[in-house]
Amino acid sequence: MRKALLAGLLIVGAVASTGCIVPMYSALPDVRARQLIFVSEGFRHIPNIWERIWGLDMPDLATPYRTHGGVI
């Protein structure tokens, strides 16, 4: 009985937090825009993190200038 009750509470909590029953964002357009900007602020940094992980923000080692290669 206790497991069924806890499972039911977990399901209700999960459904309510995803916005299925209770809307996640406000119905007012101004408030909803502010909420969406606040939520998406963390997603703005994902491309920079991706470039840093793959080393795309590093300078390229292959220079376009011809080098001598010997002792000058």
Phi, psi and omega in degrees: 000318182293321179296319180294321179294315179294322177295319177297318178295322178295317179295316179297318178295320180292318180292321181290329182279343180271350177094015180285314181265307179260124181299142181286325186244159183290158177278341179283129185299321181293315180292320180296320178297318178296320179294319180293323177295319180296319181289319185280354181298324179289332181284345183292334185270355184298315179298323178294320178295319180298316179295323180291323180294315184273000178074023181282345180269002180277153177290149180283135182277340178279103183278147177282356183267141178284129181253156183286312179088347180250184178278128181265000000 
